[in-house]
Amino acid sequence: MTANIFVMNPTAAGGNEQAAVPEALDGLRGKVVGFIDNSKPNFDHLIAEMAEILESRYAARSIVRRKRLASIPAEDQVFAELVQECDLVITGSGD
């Protein structure tokens, strides 16, 4: 008896597009830092500590937006708001 074996290629098509690289910040002093909390346990604690350090050391301001669920993307208006108001955005995971 002969068995058929199928080999799947897991690579995605494309990937050769060039993306614009944003200019590096000149520092953190006075900047606005956005955080996207993916709603996993403990990331909110990390954000709170990072925001405190940014404020006390660099006079930076923080904006935090929390996703409803870790498994879905943030809503479009969250991205639009953070792009408009922030100098940089940190997104992360907890657990």
C-alpha positions in Angstrom: 0.0 0.0 0.0 1.3 3.4 -1.0 0.7 6.5 1.2 0.7 10.0 -0.1 2.7 12.6 1.8 2.0 16.3 1.5 4.6 18.8 2.4 3.3 22.3 3.1 5.4 25.4 2.8 4.8 27.5 5.9 6.3 30.7 4.6 4.2 33.7 3.8 4.1 35.2 0.3 5.7 38.6 -0.1 7.7 40.2 2.6 9.9 42.2 0.2 8.0 45.5 0.7 10.1 48.3 2.0 8.8 50.1 5.1 9.6 53.6 6.2 11.8 53.6 9.3 10.8 56.3 11.7 13.4 58.7 12.9 14.8 57.8 16.3 13.7 60.0 19.3 16.2 62.4 20.6 15.4 61.2 24.2 12.5 60.6 26.4 12.3 64.0 28.2 8.9 65.5 27.9 7.7 62.8 25.4 4.3 61.2 25.4 4.5 57.4 25.7 1.5 55.3 24.8 0.9 51.8 26.1 -1.4 49.2 24.7 -2.3 46.8 27.5 -3.3 43.5 25.8 -5.4 42.6 29.0 -3.3 39.6 30.0 -2.6 39.3 33.7 0.2 41.4 35.2 0.9 43.7 32.2 -1.0 46.5 33.9 1.5 46.2 36.8 4.5 46.6 34.4 2.9 49.5 32.7 2.2 51.3 36.0 5.9 50.9 37.0 7.2 52.0 33.6 4.9 55.0 33.5 6.1 56.0 37.0 9.8 55.8 35.9 9.1 57.7 32.7 7.4 60.5 34.7 9.9 60.8 37.5 13.1 60.5 35.4 12.0 62.1 32.1 9.0 64.2 32.8 7.2 62.1 30.2 3.5 61.6 30.1 1.8 58.2 29.6 -1.4 57.2 27.9 -2.7 53.7 28.5 -5.3 51.9 26.4 -6.5 48.4 27.3 -7.7 45.9 24.7 -10.9 44.1 25.5 -9.3 40.6 24.9 -5.8 39.5 24.3 -6.8 37.5 21.3 -8.2 40.4 19.2 -6.6 43.5 17.9 -7.0 46.9 19.5 -9.8 48.9 17.9 -8.9 51.3 15.0 -9.7 54.4 17.1 -7.2 53.3 19.7 -4.4 53.2 17.1 -5.6 56.5 15.6 -5.5 58.2 19.0 -2.1 56.8 19.9 -0.6 57.8 16.6 -2.0 61.3 16.9 -0.9 61.9 20.6 2.2 59.8 21.3 5.8 60.0 20.4 6.2 56.3 20.9 4.0 53.3 21.8 4.8 50.2 23.8 2.7 47.2 23.4 3.2 44.1 25.4 2.1 40.9 27.0 1.8 39.9 30.6 1.3 36.5 32.4 
